[in-house]
Amino acid sequence: MEGNAEEEAKTIRQRIAEYLERMKDPRSVADIARMIGTDRSENIIQEINHALKSLKAKGITFKILPATCRKCNFIFKQTKLEVKVPSKCPGCKGELINPPILQRK
């Protein structure tokens, strides 16, 4: 029971950083949110990006596989280590987007 109270006292950012540090398999933003037990999706991307920077300073690096359109297979450009979840495809204007995937290097 004590472990649960300790886990609940941690911030979302701390829980994300700890999860990413232990992560072995590639995961999407939704997977990460589900694994840390949050439904606050409006902040999760910002918190993941901050955790990625903190972990990079510790020498733990990640690769971000870009988002893709499910309708026309458009691959969104991924220029830096930052998670972005697009809302609409510039190619077909569709909104069925596979989110980016985080993979530990």
C-alpha positions as CSV (number, residue, x, y, z in Angstrom):
1,M,0.0,0.0,0.0
2,E,2.9,2.3,0.8
3,G,4.3,1.9,-2.7
4,N,1.0,3.1,-4.2
5,A,1.0,6.3,-2.2
6,E,4.6,7.0,-3.2
7,E,3.7,6.4,-6.9
8,E,0.7,8.7,-6.7
9,A,2.8,11.5,-5.1
10,K,5.1,11.5,-8.2
11,T,4.3,14.0,-10.9
12,I,3.2,12.9,-14.4
13,R,6.5,14.1,-15.7
14,Q,8.4,11.9,-13.2
15,R,6.3,8.9,-14.0
16,I,6.8,9.4,-17.7
17,A,10.6,9.8,-17.3
18,E,10.8,6.7,-15.2
19,Y,8.7,4.7,-17.7
20,L,10.8,5.9,-20.6
21,E,14.0,5.1,-18.8
22,R,12.8,1.5,-18.4
23,M,11.1,1.2,-21.8
24,K,12.4,-1.6,-24.0
25,D,9.9,-1.8,-26.9
26,P,8.7,1.1,-29.1
27,R,5.6,2.9,-27.8
28,S,3.1,5.5,-29.0
29,V,2.0,8.5,-26.9
30,A,-1.3,6.7,-26.1
31,D,0.7,3.6,-25.0
32,I,2.8,5.7,-22.7
33,A,-0.2,7.6,-21.2
34,R,-2.0,4.3,-20.6
35,M,1.1,2.7,-19.0
36,I,1.6,5.5,-16.5
37,G,-2.1,5.6,-15.7
38,T,-3.2,9.0,-16.9
39,D,-6.0,10.2,-19.1
40,R,-4.7,13.8,-19.2
41,S,-3.9,13.7,-22.9
42,E,-3.8,17.5,-23.3
43,N,-0.5,17.7,-21.3
44,I,1.0,14.3,-22.1
45,I,2.9,15.4,-25.2
46,Q,4.5,18.4,-23.5
47,E,5.4,16.2,-20.5
48,I,6.9,13.5,-22.8
49,N,9.0,16.1,-24.7
50,H,10.3,17.5,-21.4
51,A,11.1,14.0,-20.1
52,L,13.0,13.3,-23.4
53,K,15.2,16.3,-22.8
54,S,15.9,15.4,-19.2
55,L,16.8,11.8,-20.2
56,K,19.0,13.0,-23.0
57,A,21.0,15.0,-20.4
58,K,21.5,11.6,-18.6
59,G,22.7,10.0,-21.8
60,I,19.5,8.1,-22.5
61,T,18.5,8.8,-26.1
62,F,15.4,8.0,-28.2
63,K,14.5,7.9,-31.8
64,I,11.0,9.2,-32.9
65,L,9.4,7.3,-35.7
66,P,7.2,9.8,-37.5
67,A,3.5,9.9,-37.7
68,T,1.8,8.5,-40.8
69,C,-1.5,8.9,-42.5
70,R,-3.6,5.7,-42.4
71,K,-5.5,6.8,-45.6
72,C,-2.7,7.7,-48.0
73,N,0.5,6.6,-46.1
74,F,1.9,10.1,-46.0
75,I,4.9,10.3,-43.7
76,F,5.1,13.4,-41.6
77,K,8.5,15.1,-41.4
78,Q,10.3,14.5,-38.1
79,T,13.1,17.1,-37.8
80,K,14.0,17.1,-34.1
81,L,13.6,15.1,-31.0
82,E,10.2,16.3,-30.2
83,V,6.9,14.4,-30.2
84,K,4.2,16.1,-32.4
85,V,0.8,14.5,-33.1
86,P,-0.6,16.0,-36.3
87,S,-4.3,16.4,-36.6
88,K,-4.7,16.4,-40.4
89,C,-2.8,15.0,-43.4
90,P,-1.5,17.6,-45.8
91,G,-1.6,15.0,-48.6
92,C,-5.2,13.8,-48.5
93,K,-6.7,16.0,-45.8
94,G,-7.6,12.9,-43.9
95,E,-7.7,12.8,-40.1
96,L,-6.8,9.2,-39.5
97,I,-3.3,9.6,-38.3
98,N,-1.0,6.9,-36.8
99,P,0.8,8.8,-34.0
100,P,4.6,9.0,-33.8
101,I,6.4,6.1,-32.0
102,L,9.1,6.5,-29.4
103,Q,12.0,4.0,-29.6
104,R,14.9,3.8,-27.3
105,K,18.3,3.9,-29.1
